Amino acid sequence: MVWMLLVRDVDDEDNTWVFLRQRKDGSIRGLLVIDLDPSELSIVGVEGRIDDILAEAIANKPDEFSGLFGS
């Protein structure tokens, strides 16, 4: 599976990239976030059934996600 660039945000101070990897069925297999600023590099990788984890988080605490997806 190939990592696809989902979001790139570059400004004077920070550079951030978010990559996504999908399974053949379209479900999200992994996320990779890279954040670079003048004094720090942060890399966060998450593997697994991200779509299932996100659905469960929304179901458990819907108030925290209200407005995030246009609801």
Z-matrix of the N, CA and C atoms (Angstrom, degrees):
N
C 1 1.444
C 2 1.532 1 109.55
N 3 1.300 2 114.22 1 147.33
C 4 1.458 3 121.48 2 -174.99
C 5 1.527 4 109.97 3 -106.44
N 6 1.324 5 116.09 4 139.99
C 7 1.462 6 121.05 5 173.83
C 8 1.526 7 108.28 6 -77.52
N 9 1.328 8 116.78 7 134.06
C 10 1.461 9 122.71 8 177.96
C 11 1.526 10 108.82 9 -114.53
N 12 1.317 11 115.37 10 137.60
C 13 1.461 12 119.38 11 176.49
C 14 1.519 13 108.68 12 -72.13
N 15 1.330 14 116.16 13 121.04
C 16 1.457 15 121.97 14 -178.97
C 17 1.526 16 110.65 15 -97.12
N 18 1.336 17 116.44 16 -45.52
C 19 1.466 18 121.79 17 -177.60
C 20 1.518 19 108.76 18 -142.04
N 21 1.323 20 115.01 19 138.11
C 22 1.464 21 120.63 20 171.97
C 23 1.516 22 107.07 21 -132.00
N 24 1.322 23 116.61 22 125.24
C 25 1.459 24 121.86 23 -179.94
C 26 1.522 25 107.62 24 -129.00
N 27 1.307 26 115.52 25 115.56
C 28 1.467 27 121.15 26 -178.17
C 29 1.522 28 108.44 27 -126.64
N 30 1.334 29 115.74 28 128.66
C 31 1.463 30 120.04 29 172.79
C 32 1.526 31 108.69 30 -138.77
N 33 1.311 32 117.73 31 -167.24
C 34 1.464 33 121.51 32 -175.91
C 35 1.527 34 113.48 33 -63.80
N 36 1.327 35 117.11 34 -30.96
C 37 1.461 36 121.17 35 -174.66
C 38 1.526 37 114.51 36 -105.24
N 39 1.327 38 117.17 37 -37.77
C 40 1.462 39 121.01 38 -171.55
C 41 1.523 40 111.74 39 -126.04
N 42 1.307 41 114.19 40 152.57
C 43 1.458 42 122.37 41 171.16
C 44 1.521 43 106.84 42 -130.08
N 45 1.325 44 116.98 43 126.47
C 46 1.458 45 121.18 44 -178.87
C 47 1.514 46 109.84 45 -132.38
N 48 1.330 47 115.11 46 135.73
C 49 1.459 48 121.94 47 176.51
C 50 1.524 49 108.18 48 -128.41
N 51 1.324 50 116.27 49 137.54
C 52 1.457 51 121.63 50 174.51
C 53 1.524 52 107.05 51 -122.74
N 54 1.324 53 114.98 52 123.15
C 55 1.462 54 121.23 53 -179.61
C 56 1.523 55 109.39 54 -112.40
N 57 1.326 56 115.53 55 150.17
C 58 1.452 57 122.82 56 -177.72
C 59 1.522 58 109.08 57 -129.46
N 60 1.314 59 115.94 58 140.89
C 61 1.463 60 120.86 59 174.18
C 62 1.519 61 107.77 60 -126.45
N 63 1.333 62 116.47 61 129.61
C 64 1.455 63 121.24 62 -177.02
C 65 1.519 64 111.52 63 -112.32
N 66 1.328 65 114.23 64 156.99
C 67 1.462 66 120.65 65 170.97
C 68 1.525 67 108.29 66 -84.39
N 69 1.312 68 116.66 67 170.99
C 70 1.467 69 121.06 68 179.31
C 71 1.519 70 112.26 69 -60.51
N 72 1.344 71 117.30 70 -29.49
C 73 1.465 72 120.07 71 -179.65
C 74 1.531 73 112.59 72 -82.86
N 75 1.343 74 117.70 73 2.51
C 76 1.455 75 122.22 74 177.81
C 77 1.512 76 114.78 75 92.23
N 78 1.332 77 117.78 76 -8.29
C 79 1.462 78 119.84 77 178.59
C 80 1.530 79 109.74 78 -70.80
N 81 1.311 80 115.11 79 154.56
C 82 1.462 81 120.78 80 -177.50
C 83 1.520 82 109.04 81 -80.31
N 84 1.319 83 115.63 82 122.01
C 85 1.469 84 121.52 83 -178.95
C 86 1.522 85 112.10 84 -94.02
N 87 1.326 86 117.03 85 -34.02
C 88 1.459 87 119.26 86 -177.81
C 89 1.518 88 112.29 87 -162.96
N 90 1.306 89 115.21 88 155.25
C 91 1.461 90 123.55 89 174.22
C 92 1.519 91 108.31 90 -127.04
N 93 1.319 92 115.88 91 143.39
C 94 1.459 93 122.21 92 176.87
C 95 1.522 94 107.22 93 -134.23
N 96 1.328 95 116.20 94 123.94
C 97 1.460 96 121.60 95 179.22
C 98 1.520 97 108.06 96 -117.75
N 99 1.327 98 114.93 97 127.42
C 100 1.463 99 121.26 98 177.24
C 101 1.525 100 107.08 99 -121.32
N 102 1.329 101 115.93 100 125.21
C 103 1.459 102 121.47 101 179.71
C 104 1.524 103 108.34 102 -126.46
N 105 1.308 104 115.54 103 125.60
C 106 1.460 105 121.44 104 -177.44
C 107 1.514 106 109.07 105 -126.88
N 108 1.322 107 116.02 106 124.56
C 109 1.457 108 120.60 107 171.76
C 110 1.522 109 107.72 108 -127.83
N 111 1.311 110 119.14 109 176.47
C 112 1.460 111 120.16 110 -174.04
C 113 1.535 112 115.71 111 -57.56
N 114 1.323 113 118.02 112 -22.33
C 115 1.464 114 118.72 113 -176.39
C 116 1.529 115 114.47 114 -121.54
N 117 1.339 116 118.01 115 -0.03
C 118 1.460 117 118.15 116 -174.13
C 119 1.530 118 111.55 117 -155.26
N 120 1.314 119 114.73 118 144.45
C 121 1.461 120 123.03 119 172.43
C 122 1.517 121 107.56 120 -118.53
N 123 1.331 122 116.72 121 125.15
C 124 1.468 123 121.51 122 177.32
C 125 1.519 124 108.55 123 -120.32
N 126 1.323 125 116.05 124 133.28
C 127 1.457 126 121.92 125 177.71
C 128 1.522 127 107.82 126 -130.65
N 129 1.327 128 116.05 127 125.68
C 130 1.457 129 121.19 128 178.86
C 131 1.521 130 107.99 129 -127.90
N 132 1.319 131 115.76 130 125.39
C 133 1.455 132 120.92 131 177.56
C 134 1.515 133 110.27 132 -120.69
N 135 1.324 134 116.13 133 136.28
C 136 1.454 135 121.73 134 179.12
C 137 1.519 136 107.40 135 -129.47
N 138 1.320 137 116.17 136 125.96
C 139 1.469 138 122.09 137 179.22
C 140 1.521 139 109.06 138 -119.19
N 141 1.294 140 116.80 139 150.05
C 142 1.461 141 121.51 140 177.46
C 143 1.509 142 111.05 141 130.67
N 144 1.311 143 116.11 142 -163.54
C 145 1.465 144 122.00 143 179.40
C 146 1.526 145 108.22 144 -85.47
N 147 1.310 146 116.20 145 76.34
C 148 1.457 147 122.36 146 -175.01
C 149 1.531 148 110.95 147 -59.47
N 150 1.328 149 117.22 148 -38.74
C 151 1.453 150 120.10 149 -179.89
C 152 1.529 151 111.27 150 -63.02
N 153 1.332 152 117.59 151 -39.07
C 154 1.463 153 120.84 152 177.68
C 155 1.523 154 111.32 153 -67.66
N 156 1.322 155 116.64 154 -40.82
C 157 1.466 156 121.54 155 179.57
C 158 1.529 157 109.99 156 -64.29
N 159 1.329 158 117.51 157 -43.68
C 160 1.461 159 121.74 158 179.19
C 161 1.526 160 110.76 159 -64.30
N 162 1.334 161 117.55 160 -43.81
C 163 1.470 162 121.08 161 178.57
C 164 1.527 163 111.00 162 -60.79
N 165 1.326 164 116.93 163 -41.21
C 166 1.466 165 120.33 164 179.38
C 167 1.532 166 111.07 165 -66.98
N 168 1.327 167 116.76 166 -40.35
C 169 1.461 168 120.31 167 179.08
C 170 1.523 169 110.89 168 -63.80
N 171 1.323 170 117.35 169 -41.38
C 172 1.463 171 120.88 170 178.50
C 173 1.524 172 110.34 171 -65.85
N 174 1.333 173 116.85 172 -41.77
C 175 1.465 174 120.57 173 179.79
C 176 1.528 175 111.61 174 -64.49
N 177 1.325 176 117.25 175 -37.30
C 178 1.466 177 121.13 176 -177.53
C 179 1.521 178 113.31 177 -76.86
N 180 1.331 179 117.13 178 -33.49
C 181 1.471 180 120.43 179 -177.95
C 182 1.535 181 109.74 180 -138.94
N 183 1.317 182 117.66 181 67.89
C 184 1.470 183 120.54 182 -175.54
C 185 1.525 184 114.04 183 -61.44
N 186 1.335 185 118.04 184 -29.80
C 187 1.471 186 120.61 185 -180.00
C 188 1.525 187 112.12 186 -62.92
N 189 1.327 188 117.25 187 -31.47
C 190 1.460 189 120.30 188 -178.49
C 191 1.522 190 111.73 189 -73.14
N 192 1.328 191 117.40 190 -17.54
C 193 1.456 192 121.36 191 -177.03
C 194 1.528 193 112.09 192 -109.65
N 195 1.330 194 118.30 193 -2.21
C 196 1.469 195 120.37 194 -177.98
C 197 1.522 196 109.25 195 -62.86
N 198 1.307 197 115.21 196 136.71
C 199 1.459 198 121.59 197 -179.20
C 200 1.512 199 113.96 198 85.56
N 201 1.296 200 117.34 199 -15.29
C 202 1.464 201 121.44 200 -178.11
C 203 1.527 202 111.94 201 -70.54
N 204 1.330 203 116.01 202 -35.88
C 205 1.455 204 121.20 203 -177.18
C 206 1.524 205 111.55 204 -115.41
N 207 1.320 206 116.68 205 30.35
C 208 1.452 207 120.51 206 178.15
C 209 1.529 208 114.08 207 80.51
N 210 1.330 209 117.57 208 13.79
C 211 1.466 210 119.07 209 179.09
C 212 1.508 211 111.36 210 -102.84
